[in-house]
Amino acid sequence: MYGPAYKGIPLVVATAMSLYNFYGESKMYSFNRKEIKDHGEGGTIIGSIPEDNDKILIIEDVITAGTSVRESVSLLKKIADVEITGLIISVDRMERGNTGKSAVEEIREEFGIKTYSIVTINDIIKYLYNKEIDDQIIIDEEMKGKIEEYLSKYGV
């Protein structure tokens, strides 16, 4: 498993811990640094260094245009001849990528990666719209309108 810096790091670590704690499954994981270190462990990758024929699941916090995923695939493929078997995304913002399709669709088509979102922006809106939490409405009519306006410009 691989978690792109920075928010993918706690997600991949938590996933590895949960797989072991709940299912007894021990999985190797790694993540990248944004800057290369030339001391200590050095390098860009922390954790299990990918090797040829490894199968890797990328765990990402959010997908907007897919830039981080593309960078991750490129980085992993430079290290070893790996197979990216899937992409788990916490939140799919459902935005257009570079071609007018959704970023998720582009990633599927460009790399042949199975992609799964835990929630989408539409799920979040549906769940939080006019819902009171701690005496406060999280997404009221005004906020919903702003989100919908944004999505009409940048969403799919």
DSSP file (Angstrom, degrees, kcal/mol; ACC not computed):
  #  RESIDUE AA STRUCTURE BP1 BP2  ACC     N-H-->O    O-->H-N    N-H-->O    O-->H-N    TCO  KAPPA ALPHA  PHI   PSI    X-CA   Y-CA   Z-CA
    1    1 A M              0   0    0      0, 0.0    29,-1.9     0, 0.0     2,-0.4   0.000 360.0 360.0 360.0 148.6    0.0    0.0    0.0
    2    2 A Y  E     -ab  30  58A   0     55,-2.5    57,-2.8    27,-0.2    29,-0.2  -0.998 360.0-165.3-137.8 132.8    1.2    3.5   -0.8
    3    3 A G  E     -a   31   0A   0     27,-2.1    29,-0.8    -2,-0.4    57,-0.1  -0.964  21.5-133.1-119.7 115.9    0.0    6.9    0.6
    4    4 A P     >  -     0   0    0      0, 0.0     4,-1.8     0, 0.0     5,-0.5  -0.371  47.3 -66.2 -65.8 141.8    1.1   10.0   -1.2
    5    5 A A  T  4 S+     0   0    0      3,-0.2     2,-0.2     2,-0.2    28,-0.1  -0.402 101.7   5.1 -63.5 143.8    2.4   12.9    1.0
    6    6 A Y  T >4 S+     0   0    0     26,-0.1     3,-1.3    -2,-0.1    -1,-0.1  -0.869 132.4  18.4-103.8 -37.8    1.0   14.4    3.0
    7    7 A K  T 3> S+     0   0    0      1,-0.3     4,-0.9    -2,-0.2    -2,-0.2   0.734 117.5  63.4 -71.2 -21.2   -2.5   13.4    3.8
    8    8 A G  H 3X S+     0   0    0     -4,-1.8     4,-2.5     1,-0.2    -1,-0.3   0.720  90.0  72.7 -71.3 -19.6   -2.1   10.0    2.3
    9    9 A I  H <> S+     0   0    0     -3,-1.3     4,-2.2    -5,-0.5     5,-0.2   0.973 100.1  38.5 -63.7 -57.8    0.5    9.1    4.9
   10   10 A P  H  > S+     0   0    0      0, 0.0     4,-2.7     0, 0.0    -1,-0.2   0.843 115.7  56.2 -64.1 -28.1   -1.8    8.8    8.0
   11   11 A L  H  X S+     0   0    0     -4,-0.9     4,-2.1     2,-0.2    -2,-0.2   0.929 109.8  42.9 -67.6 -43.9   -4.4    7.1    5.8
   12   12 A V  H  X S+     0   0    0     -4,-2.5     4,-2.3    47,-0.2    -1,-0.2   0.885 116.3  48.6 -70.4 -36.8   -2.0    4.3    4.6
   13   13 A V  H  X S+     0   0    0     -4,-2.2     4,-2.5    -5,-0.2    -2,-0.2   0.939 113.1  47.0 -66.3 -46.4   -0.6    3.9    8.1
   14   14 A A  H  X S+     0   0    0     -4,-2.7     4,-2.6    -5,-0.2    -2,-0.2   0.874 112.1  51.5 -62.7 -37.2   -4.1    3.7    9.7
   15   15 A T  H  X S+     0   0    0     -4,-2.1     4,-2.7     2,-0.2     5,-0.2   0.936 110.4  47.7 -65.2 -46.4   -5.2    1.2    7.0
   16   16 A A  H  X S+     0   0    0     -4,-2.3     4,-1.7     1,-0.2    11,-0.2   0.918 114.2  47.4 -60.4 -43.9   -2.2   -1.0    7.6
   17   17 A M  H  X S+     0   0    0     -4,-2.5     4,-3.2     1,-0.2     5,-0.2   0.919 113.1  48.1 -63.7 -44.0   -2.8   -0.9   11.3
   18   18 A S  H  X>S+     0   0    0     -4,-2.6     4,-2.8     1,-0.2     5,-0.5   0.895 108.1  53.9 -66.4 -40.6   -6.5   -1.6   10.9
   19   19 A L  H  X5S+     0   0    0     -4,-2.7     6,-2.0     1,-0.2     4,-1.4   0.896 115.7  40.8 -60.3 -39.0   -6.0   -4.5    8.6
   20   20 A Y  H  X5S+     0   0    0     -4,-1.7     4,-1.8     4,-0.3    -2,-0.2   0.950 117.9  45.3 -73.6 -49.1   -3.7   -6.1   11.1
   21   21 A N  H  <5S+     0   0    0     -4,-3.2    -2,-0.2     1,-0.2    -3,-0.2   0.872 125.5  29.9 -64.1 -38.7   -5.8   -5.3   14.2
   22   22 A F  H  <5S+     0   0    0     -4,-2.8    -1,-0.2    -5,-0.2    -3,-0.2   0.763 137.7  18.3 -94.6 -26.9   -9.1   -6.3   12.8
   23   23 A Y  H  <<S-     0   0    0     -4,-1.4    -3,-0.2    -5,-0.5    -2,-0.2   0.430  92.1-119.2-127.0  -1.8   -8.2   -9.1   10.3
   24   24 A G     <  +     0   0    0     -4,-1.8     2,-0.6     1,-0.2    -4,-0.3   0.685  64.8 144.8  69.0  16.3   -4.7  -10.3   11.3
   25   25 A E        -     0   0    0     -6,-2.0     2,-0.7    -7,-0.1    -1,-0.2  -0.800  37.3-157.7 -93.3 118.0   -3.5   -9.2    7.8
   26   26 A S        +     0   0    0     -2,-0.6     2,-0.4    -3,-0.1    -9,-0.1  -0.858  17.8 179.2 -97.2 115.1    0.0   -7.8    7.8
   27   27 A K        -     0   0    0     -2,-0.7     2,-0.2   -11,-0.2    -7,-0.1  -0.929  26.9-122.9-119.6 140.0    0.6   -5.6    4.7
   28   28 A M        -     0   0    0     -2,-0.4     2,-0.3    19,-0.0    19,-0.0  -0.483  34.8-176.2 -74.0 148.2    3.6   -3.6    3.7
   29   29 A Y        +     0   0    0     -2,-0.2    19,-2.6    27,-0.0     2,-0.3  -0.980  11.2 176.5-144.9 159.1    3.2    0.1    3.2
   30   30 A S  E     -aC   2  47A   0    -29,-1.9   -27,-2.1    -2,-0.3     2,-0.3  -0.962   6.0-169.1-152.2 168.0    5.1    3.1    2.1
   31   31 A F  E     -aC   3  46A   0     15,-1.9    15,-3.1    -2,-0.3     2,-0.2  -0.959  21.7-114.6-153.6 166.8    4.8    6.8    1.5
   32   32 A N  E     - C   0  45A   0    -29,-0.8     2,-0.3    -2,-0.3    13,-0.2  -0.671  12.5-132.3-107.7 161.4    6.8    9.5   -0.1
   33   33 A R  E     -     0   0A   0     11,-2.3   -28,-0.1    -2,-0.2     3,-0.1  -0.780  15.9-136.2 -99.1 152.8    8.5   12.7    1.1
   34   34 A K  E    S+     0   0A   0     -2,-0.3     2,-0.4     1,-0.1    -1,-0.1   0.776  93.8  41.8 -77.2 -26.7    8.0   15.9   -0.8
   35   35 A E  E    S-     0   0A   0      9,-0.1     2,-0.3     8,-0.1    -1,-0.1  -0.956  89.1-118.1-124.0 142.2   11.7   16.6   -0.5
   36   36 A I  E     -     0   0A   0     -2,-0.4     2,-0.4    -3,-0.1     8,-0.2  -0.585  24.4-148.3 -79.0 133.1   14.6   14.2   -0.8
   37   37 A K  E     - C   0  43A   0      6,-1.5     6,-1.9    -2,-0.3    -4,-0.0  -0.817  11.4-165.8 -99.2 142.7   16.8   13.7    2.2
   38   38 A D  S    S+     0   0    0     -2,-0.4     2,-0.3     4,-0.2    -1,-0.1   0.249  72.1  54.0-109.0  12.0   20.5   12.9    1.8
   39   39 A H  S >  S+     0   0    0      4,-0.1     3,-1.6     0, 0.0     2,-0.1  -0.843  99.4  13.9-135.0 174.1   21.0   11.8    5.4
   40   40 A G  T 3  S-     0   0    0      1,-0.3     0, 0.0    -2,-0.3     0, 0.0  -0.408 138.1 -11.2  61.2-132.1   19.4    9.2    7.8
   41   41 A E  T 3  S-     0   0    0     -2,-0.1    -1,-0.3     1,-0.1    -3,-0.0   0.842  98.8-167.8 -65.0 -32.4   17.2    6.9    5.7
   42   42 A G    <   +     0   0    0     -3,-1.6    -4,-0.2     1,-0.1    -1,-0.1   0.008  36.3  71.2  68.2 178.1   17.7    9.2    2.8
   43   43 A G  E    S-C   37   0A   0     -6,-1.9    -6,-1.5     1,-0.1    -1,-0.1  -0.096  88.2 -82.5  75.1-171.3   15.6    9.1   -0.4
   44   44 A T  E    S+     0   0A   0     -8,-0.2   -11,-2.3   -12,-0.1     2,-0.4   0.678 100.1  74.5-106.4 -26.1   12.1    9.9   -1.1
   45   45 A I  E     -C   32   0A   0    -13,-0.2     2,-0.4     2,-0.1   -13,-0.2  -0.781  57.9-165.0-100.5 133.8   10.3    6.7    0.0
   46   46 A I  E     +C   31   0A   0    -15,-3.1   -15,-1.9    -2,-0.4     2,-0.3  -0.925  59.7  10.1-112.3 139.3    9.7    5.8    3.6
   47   47 A G  E    S+C   30   0A   0     -2,-0.4     2,-0.4   -17,-0.2   -17,-0.3  -0.725 117.5  13.3  98.9-147.0    8.7    2.3    4.6
   48   48 A S  S    S-     0   0    0    -19,-2.6    -2,-0.1    -2,-0.3     3,-0.0  -0.537  73.8-137.6 -71.7 119.9    8.6   -0.7    2.2
   49   49 A I        -     0   0    0     -2,-0.4    -1,-0.1    -4,-0.1    -2,-0.0  -0.673  27.5-112.9 -79.9 123.6   10.5    0.1   -1.0
   50   50 A P        -     0   0    0      0, 0.0     2,-0.3     0, 0.0    -1,-0.1  -0.223  34.9-164.3 -58.5 143.7    8.6   -1.2   -4.0
   51   51 A E    >   -     0   0    0     29,-0.1     3,-2.1     1,-0.1    29,-0.1  -0.841  36.2 -68.8-123.9 162.9   10.2   -4.0   -5.9
   52   52 A D  T 3  S+     0   0    0     -2,-0.3    30,-0.2     1,-0.3     3,-0.1  -0.198 119.7  16.1 -51.0 139.2    9.6   -5.5   -9.4
   53   53 A N  T 3  S+     0   0    0     28,-3.1    -1,-0.3     1,-0.3    29,-0.2   0.426  88.4 143.7  73.7   2.5    6.2   -7.3   -9.6
   54   54 A D    <   -     0   0    0     -3,-2.1    29,-2.9    27,-0.1     2,-0.5  -0.423  46.4-136.4 -65.9 147.3    4.9   -5.8   -6.4
   55   55 A K  E     - d   0  83A   0     27,-0.2     2,-0.4    -3,-0.1    29,-0.2  -0.936  24.8-163.7-105.9 128.7    1.1   -5.0   -6.5
   56   56 A I  E     - d   0  84A   0     27,-3.0    29,-2.2    -2,-0.5    30,-1.0  -0.938  17.5-159.7-124.7 135.6    0.3   -1.7   -5.0
   57   57 A L  E     - d   0  86A   0     -2,-0.4   -55,-2.5    28,-0.2     2,-0.4  -0.956  19.0-145.5-106.3 122.7   -2.9   -0.1   -3.7
   58   58 A I  E     -bd   2  87A   0     28,-2.5    30,-2.9    -2,-0.5     2,-0.5  -0.763   9.0-160.7 -90.3 133.5   -2.7    3.7   -3.6
   59   59 A I  E     + d   0  88A   0    -57,-2.8     2,-0.3    -2,-0.4   -47,-0.2  -0.964  16.5 177.1-118.8 116.2   -4.7    5.3   -0.7
   60   60 A E  E     - d   0  89A   0     28,-3.1    30,-2.0    -2,-0.5    31,-0.1  -0.854  31.3-141.3-123.3 150.5   -5.4    9.0   -1.3
   61   61 A D  E    S-     0   0A   0     -2,-0.3    30,-1.9     1,-0.3     2,-0.3   0.940  81.0  -6.9 -77.1 -47.8   -7.4   11.6    0.8
   62   62 A V  E     - d   0  91A   0     28,-0.2     2,-0.5    27,-0.1    -1,-0.3  -0.990  56.8-144.4-148.5 150.4   -9.1   13.5   -2.0
   63   63 A I  E     + d   0  92A   0     28,-1.9    30,-1.7    -2,-0.3    32,-0.3  -0.985  30.4 150.2-121.7 128.7   -9.1   13.6   -5.8
   64   64 A T  S    S-     0   0    0     -2,-0.5    39,-0.4    28,-0.1    31,-0.3   0.649  85.9 -10.2-113.7 -78.5   -9.6   16.8   -7.6
   65   65 A A  S    S-     0   0    0     38,-0.1    33,-0.3    37,-0.1    -2,-0.1   0.529  92.0-113.4-102.2  -8.9   -7.7   16.8  -11.0
   66   66 A G  S  > S+     0   0    0     31,-0.1     4,-2.3    -4,-0.1     5,-0.2   0.542  74.8 131.9  90.4   7.6   -5.8   13.6  -10.4
   67   67 A T  H  > S+     0   0    0      1,-0.2     4,-2.5     2,-0.2     5,-0.2   0.918  71.2  49.0 -60.6 -47.2   -2.4   15.3  -10.2
   68   68 A S  H  > S+     0   0    0      1,-0.2     4,-2.4     2,-0.2    -1,-0.2   0.883 111.2  50.2 -62.3 -39.2   -1.2   13.6   -7.1
   69   69 A V  H  > S+     0   0    0      2,-0.2     4,-2.8     1,-0.2     5,-0.2   0.928 110.3  49.6 -65.6 -44.4   -2.2   10.1   -8.4
   70   70 A R  H  X S+     0   0    0     -4,-2.3     4,-2.3     1,-0.2    -2,-0.2   0.916 112.1  48.4 -60.2 -42.9   -0.4   10.7  -11.6
   71   71 A E  H  X S+     0   0    0     -4,-2.5     4,-2.6     2,-0.2    -1,-0.2   0.897 111.6  50.6 -63.2 -40.2    2.7   11.8   -9.7
   72   72 A S  H  X S+     0   0    0     -4,-2.4     4,-2.8     2,-0.2     5,-0.2   0.929 110.3  48.0 -64.7 -46.1    2.4    8.7   -7.5
   73   73 A V  H  X S+     0   0    0     -4,-2.8     4,-2.5     1,-0.2    -2,-0.2   0.933 113.5  48.5 -60.2 -46.0    2.2    6.3  -10.4
   74   74 A S  H  X S+     0   0    0     -4,-2.3     4,-1.6    -5,-0.2    -2,-0.2   0.926 113.1  47.1 -60.2 -46.9    5.2    7.9  -12.1
   75   75 A L  H  X S+     0   0    0     -4,-2.6     4,-1.3     1,-0.2     3,-0.2   0.933 113.9  46.8 -61.5 -47.9    7.3    7.8   -8.9
   76   76 A L  H  X S+     0   0    0     -4,-2.8     4,-2.0     1,-0.2     3,-0.2   0.890 111.4  51.0 -63.8 -40.2    6.4    4.2   -8.1
   77   77 A K  H  < S+     0   0    0     -4,-2.5    -1,-0.2    -5,-0.2    -2,-0.2   0.786 106.7  55.2 -69.9 -26.8    7.0    3.1  -11.7
   78   78 A K  H  < S+     0   0    0     -4,-1.6    -1,-0.2    -3,-0.2    -2,-0.2   0.814 109.4  47.9 -71.9 -29.9   10.5    4.8  -11.7
   79   79 A I  H  < S-     0   0    0     -4,-1.3     2,-0.3     1,-0.3    -2,-0.2   0.903 129.0 -19.4 -77.0 -42.7   11.4    2.8   -8.6
   80   80 A A  S  < S-     0   0    0     -4,-2.0     2,-1.8   -29,-0.1    -1,-0.3  -0.973  71.2 -88.6-159.1 166.4   10.3   -0.6   -9.8
   81   81 A D        +     0   0    0     -2,-0.3   -28,-3.1    -3,-0.1     2,-0.2  -0.616  67.6 162.7 -83.0  81.0    8.2   -2.5  -12.3
   82   82 A V        -     0   0    0     -2,-1.8     2,-0.5   -30,-0.2   -27,-0.2  -0.586  39.1-130.3-102.6 161.8    5.1   -2.5  -10.1
   83   83 A E  E     -d   55   0A   0    -29,-2.9   -27,-3.0    -2,-0.2     2,-0.9  -0.964  13.4-146.3-111.2 120.8    1.4   -3.1  -10.8
   84   84 A I  E     -d   56   0A   0     -2,-0.5    30,-0.2   -29,-0.2   -27,-0.2  -0.777  20.4-179.6 -85.1 110.0   -0.9   -0.5   -9.4
   85   85 A T  E     -     0   0A   0    -29,-2.2    29,-0.5    -2,-0.9     2,-0.3   0.678  55.0 -15.4 -89.9 -18.3   -4.0   -2.6   -8.6
   86   86 A G  E     -de  57 114A   0    -30,-1.0   -28,-2.5    27,-0.1     2,-0.4  -0.992  47.5-132.8-174.2 168.3   -6.3    0.0   -7.2
   87   87 A L  E     -de  58 115A   0     27,-2.1    29,-3.0    -2,-0.3     2,-0.5  -0.986  14.5-163.5-136.7 122.4   -6.9    3.5   -5.9
   88   88 A I  E     -de  59 116A   0    -30,-2.9   -28,-3.1    -2,-0.4     2,-0.5  -0.935  10.5-169.5-107.1 127.7   -8.9    4.2   -2.8
   89   89 A I  E     -de  60 117A   0     27,-3.0    29,-2.9    -2,-0.5    30,-0.3  -0.966  18.9-155.3-119.8 129.5  -10.1    7.8   -2.4
   90   90 A S  E    S+     0   0A   0    -30,-2.0    29,-1.6    -2,-0.5     2,-0.4   0.958  86.6  16.5 -64.8 -50.0  -11.6    9.2    0.8
   91   91 A V  E     -de  62 119A   0    -30,-1.9   -28,-1.9    27,-0.2     2,-0.8  -0.977  63.1-158.8-132.4 121.4  -13.5   12.0   -1.0
   92   92 A D  E     -de  63 120A   0     27,-2.4    29,-2.0    -2,-0.4    30,-0.3  -0.877   3.9-164.9 -94.3 111.9  -14.2   12.3   -4.7
   93   93 A R        -     0   0    0    -30,-1.7    -1,-0.1    -2,-0.8   -29,-0.1   0.552  31.3-132.4 -74.6  -5.8  -14.8   16.0   -5.4
   94   94 A M        +     0   0    0    -31,-0.3    62,-1.9     1,-0.2     2,-0.2   0.875  51.0 154.5  58.1  42.0  -16.3   14.9   -8.8
   95   95 A E  B     -F  155   0B   0    -32,-0.3     8,-2.1   -31,-0.3     9,-0.3  -0.642  48.7 -96.4-100.0 158.6  -14.3   17.5  -10.6
   96   96 A R  B     -G  102   0C   0     58,-3.1     6,-0.3     6,-0.2    -1,-0.1  -0.429  35.0-153.3 -69.4 143.7  -13.2   17.5  -14.3
   97   97 A G        -     0   0    0      4,-3.3     3,-0.2    -2,-0.1     6,-0.1   0.225  49.5 -61.1 -89.6-141.2   -9.7   16.4  -15.0
   98   98 A N  S    S+     0   0    0    -33,-0.3     4,-0.1     1,-0.2    -2,-0.1   0.673 131.5  43.4 -83.5 -19.2   -7.7   17.5  -18.0
   99   99 A T  S    S-     0   0    0      2,-0.2    -1,-0.2     3,-0.1     3,-0.1   0.400 116.3 -97.8-111.0   1.8  -10.0   16.1  -20.7
  100  100 A G  S    S+     0   0    0      1,-0.5     2,-0.1    -3,-0.2     3,-0.1   0.181  95.1 105.7  97.6 -17.8  -13.4   17.2  -19.5
  101  101 A K  S    S-     0   0    0      1,-0.2    -4,-3.3    -5,-0.1    -1,-0.5  -0.391  87.6 -80.1 -81.1 170.1  -14.1   13.7  -18.0
  102  102 A S  B  >  -G   96   0C   0     -6,-0.3     4,-2.5     1,-0.1    -6,-0.2  -0.387  36.8-118.5 -68.3 153.3  -14.0   13.3  -14.2
  103  103 A A  H  > S+     0   0    0     -8,-2.1     4,-2.3   -39,-0.4     5,-0.2   0.875 116.6  54.9 -59.3 -37.1  -10.5   12.9  -12.8
  104  104 A V  H  > S+     0   0    0     -9,-0.3     4,-2.3     2,-0.2    -1,-0.2   0.925 108.1  47.7 -63.2 -44.6  -11.5    9.4  -11.6
  105  105 A E  H  > S+     0   0    0      1,-0.2     4,-2.6     2,-0.2     5,-0.2   0.914 111.0  51.8 -62.0 -42.8  -12.5    8.4  -15.1
  106  106 A E  H  X S+     0   0    0     -4,-2.5     4,-3.4     1,-0.2     5,-0.3   0.914 109.4  49.0 -61.0 -43.3   -9.3    9.7  -16.5
  107  107 A I  H  X S+     0   0    0     -4,-2.3     4,-2.3     2,-0.2     6,-0.8   0.921 111.5  50.0 -63.0 -44.1   -7.2    7.8  -14.0
  108  108 A R  H  X S+     0   0    0     -4,-2.3     4,-1.7     4,-0.2    -2,-0.2   0.942 118.3  38.7 -57.6 -48.2   -9.1    4.6  -14.8
  109  109 A E  H  < S+     0   0    0     -4,-2.6    -2,-0.2     2,-0.2    -1,-0.2   0.906 117.9  47.3 -72.0 -42.9   -8.6    5.1  -18.5
  110  110 A E  H  < S+     0   0    0     -4,-3.4    -3,-0.2    -5,-0.2    -2,-0.2   0.879 132.0  15.0 -68.4 -39.8   -5.0    6.4  -18.4
  111  111 A F  H  < S-     0   0    0     -4,-2.3    -2,-0.2    -5,-0.3    -3,-0.2   0.496  93.9-122.0-116.4  -7.2   -3.6    3.8  -16.1
  112  112 A G     <  +     0   0    0     -4,-1.7     2,-0.5    -5,-0.5    -4,-0.2   0.827  57.3 157.3  67.3  30.5   -6.2    1.0  -16.0
  113  113 A I        -     0   0    0     -6,-0.8     2,-0.3    -5,-0.1    -1,-0.2  -0.771  45.8-126.7 -95.0 128.1   -6.5    1.4  -12.2
  114  114 A K  E     -e   86   0A   0    -29,-0.5   -27,-2.1    -2,-0.5     2,-0.4  -0.579  33.6-158.8 -67.3 131.0   -9.6    0.3  -10.4
  115  115 A T  E     -e   87   0A   0     -2,-0.3     2,-0.4   -29,-0.2   -27,-0.2  -0.957  14.6-176.6-125.3 132.0  -10.8    3.3   -8.5
  116  116 A Y  E     -e   88   0A   0    -29,-3.0   -27,-3.0    -2,-0.4     2,-0.4  -0.990   8.9-158.4-130.7 132.3  -13.0    3.4   -5.4
  117  117 A S  E     -e   89   0A   0     -2,-0.4   -27,-0.2   -29,-0.2     3,-0.1  -0.901  11.4-155.1-108.2 137.5  -14.3    6.4   -3.5
  118  118 A I  E    S-     0   0A   0    -29,-2.9     2,-0.3    -2,-0.4   -27,-0.2   0.942  83.1  -5.9 -72.1 -48.9  -15.5    6.2    0.0
  119  119 A V  E     -e   91   0A   0    -29,-1.6   -27,-2.4   -30,-0.3    -1,-0.3  -0.962  65.7-143.9-140.3 160.0  -17.8    9.2   -0.4
  120  120 A T  E  >  -e   92   0A   0     -2,-0.3     4,-2.1   -29,-0.2   -27,-0.2  -0.734  35.9-104.1-113.7 168.4  -18.4   11.8   -3.1
  121  121 A I  H  > S+     0   0    0    -29,-2.0     4,-2.5    -2,-0.3     5,-0.2   0.863 123.9  55.7 -60.0 -34.7  -19.1   15.5   -2.8
  122  122 A N  H  > S+     0   0    0    -30,-0.3     4,-2.6     2,-0.2    -1,-0.2   0.883 105.0  51.8 -66.0 -37.1  -22.8   14.7   -3.6
  123  123 A D  H  > S+     0   0    0      2,-0.2     4,-2.4     1,-0.2    -2,-0.2   0.916 110.8  48.7 -61.5 -42.8  -22.9   12.2   -0.7
  124  124 A I  H  X S+     0   0    0     -4,-2.1     4,-2.7     2,-0.2     5,-0.2   0.927 112.5  47.0 -64.7 -45.7  -21.5   14.9    1.6
  125  125 A I  H  X S+     0   0    0     -4,-2.5     4,-2.2     1,-0.2    -2,-0.2   0.949 113.0  49.2 -60.7 -48.8  -24.1   17.5    0.4
  126  126 A K  H  < S+     0   0    0     -4,-2.6    -1,-0.2     1,-0.2    -2,-0.2   0.897 115.9  43.2 -58.6 -42.1  -27.0   15.0    0.7
  127  127 A Y  H  < S+     0   0    0     -4,-2.4    -1,-0.2    -5,-0.2    -2,-0.2   0.897 122.6  35.0 -73.3 -40.4  -25.9   13.9    4.2
  128  128 A L  H >< S+     0   0    0     -4,-2.7     3,-2.1    -5,-0.2    11,-1.3   0.601  82.0 120.0 -94.3 -11.5  -25.2   17.4    5.7
  129  129 A Y  B 3< S-h  139   0D   0     -4,-2.2    11,-0.2     1,-0.3     3,-0.1  -0.373  98.5 -14.1 -62.3 122.8  -27.8   19.5    3.9
  130  130 A N  T 3  S+     0   0    0      9,-3.0     2,-0.5     1,-0.2    -1,-0.3   0.675 101.1 142.1  56.9  21.9  -30.0   21.2    6.6
  131  131 A K    <   -     0   0    0     -3,-2.1     7,-1.6     8,-0.2     2,-0.5  -0.801  46.0-139.3 -93.8 130.3  -28.6   18.7    9.2
  132  132 A E  E     +I  137   0E   0     -2,-0.5     2,-0.4     5,-0.2     5,-0.2  -0.776  24.1 175.2 -92.2 126.8  -28.0   20.2   12.6
  133  133 A I  E >  S-I  136   0E   0      3,-3.1     3,-0.9    -2,-0.5    -2,-0.0  -0.993  74.0 -10.4-131.3 124.0  -24.9   19.1   14.4
  134  134 A D  T 3  S-     0   0    0     -2,-0.4    -1,-0.1     1,-0.2     3,-0.1   0.920 130.8 -54.2  51.6  47.9  -24.0   20.7   17.7
  135  135 A D  T 3  S+     0   0    0      1,-0.2     2,-0.4    -3,-0.1    -1,-0.2   0.714 119.9 104.8  63.4  23.7  -26.8   23.3   17.2
  136  136 A Q  E <   -I  133   0E   0     -3,-0.9    -3,-3.1    -5,-0.0     2,-0.6  -0.998  69.4-131.2-137.8 135.7  -25.4   24.4   13.8
  137  137 A I  E     -I  132   0E   0     -2,-0.4     3,-0.3    -5,-0.2    -5,-0.2  -0.750  19.4-163.6 -81.7 123.5  -26.5   23.7   10.3
  138  138 A I  S    S+     0   0    0     -7,-1.6     2,-0.6    -2,-0.6    -1,-0.2   0.954  79.4  22.0 -77.1 -51.4  -23.4   22.5    8.4
  139  139 A I  B    S+h  129   0D   0    -11,-1.3    -9,-3.0    -8,-0.3    -1,-0.3  -0.903  79.6 175.9-120.1 102.1  -24.7   23.0    4.8
  140  140 A D     >  -     0   0    0     -2,-0.6     4,-2.8    -3,-0.3     5,-0.2  -0.265  50.9 -84.5 -91.3-174.8  -27.6   25.4    4.7
  141  141 A E  H  > S+     0   0    0      1,-0.2     4,-2.2     2,-0.2     5,-0.1   0.895 128.6  50.1 -60.1 -41.4  -29.3   26.7    1.5
  142  142 A E  H  > S+     0   0    0      2,-0.2     4,-2.0     1,-0.2    -1,-0.2   0.939 113.3  44.3 -64.1 -47.8  -26.7   29.4    0.9
  143  143 A M  H  > S+     0   0    0      1,-0.2     4,-2.5     2,-0.2     5,-0.2   0.903 112.0  53.2 -64.9 -40.9  -23.7   27.0    1.3
  144  144 A K  H  X S+     0   0    0     -4,-2.8     4,-2.7     1,-0.2    -1,-0.2   0.911 108.1  51.6 -60.1 -41.7  -25.4   24.4   -0.9
  145  145 A G  H  X S+     0   0    0     -4,-2.2     4,-2.3    -5,-0.2    -1,-0.2   0.902 109.3  49.4 -61.1 -42.4  -25.9   27.0   -3.6
  146  146 A K  H  X S+     0   0    0     -4,-2.0     4,-2.3     2,-0.2    -2,-0.2   0.904 112.4  47.7 -64.3 -41.7  -22.3   28.0   -3.5
  147  147 A I  H  X S+     0   0    0     -4,-2.5     4,-2.7     2,-0.2    -2,-0.2   0.930 112.7  48.5 -65.6 -44.3  -21.2   24.4   -3.8
  148  148 A E  H  X S+     0   0    0     -4,-2.7     4,-1.8     2,-0.2    -2,-0.2   0.874 110.5  51.4 -64.6 -37.2  -23.6   23.7   -6.6
  149  149 A E  H  X S+     0   0    0     -4,-2.3     4,-1.1     2,-0.2    -1,-0.2   0.923 111.2  48.1 -63.7 -44.1  -22.4   26.9   -8.4
  150  150 A Y  H >X S+     0   0    0     -4,-2.3     4,-2.6     1,-0.2     3,-0.7   0.934 112.1  49.1 -60.2 -46.8  -18.7   25.7   -8.0
  151  151 A L  H 3X S+     0   0    0     -4,-2.7     4,-2.0     1,-0.3    -1,-0.2   0.805 103.3  60.4 -66.5 -29.2  -19.6   22.2   -9.3
  152  152 A S  H 3< S+     0   0    0     -4,-1.8    -1,-0.3    -5,-0.2    -2,-0.2   0.818 114.4  37.2 -67.5 -27.1  -21.5   23.7  -12.3
  153  153 A K  H << S+     0   0    0     -4,-1.1    -2,-0.2    -3,-0.7    -1,-0.2   0.869 137.3  14.1 -86.9 -42.0  -18.2   25.3  -13.4
  154  154 A Y  H  < S+     0   0    0     -4,-2.6   -58,-3.1    -5,-0.1    -3,-0.2   0.539 106.3  88.4-116.6 -10.8  -15.7   22.6  -12.4
  155  155 A G  B  <   F   95   0B   0     -4,-2.0   -60,-0.3    -5,-0.4   -61,-0.1  -0.253 360.0 360.0 -88.0 175.5  -17.7   19.4  -11.8
  156  156 A V              0   0    0    -62,-1.9   -61,-0.1    -2,-0.1   -54,-0.1   0.350 360.0 360.0-112.2 360.0  -18.8   16.6  -14.0
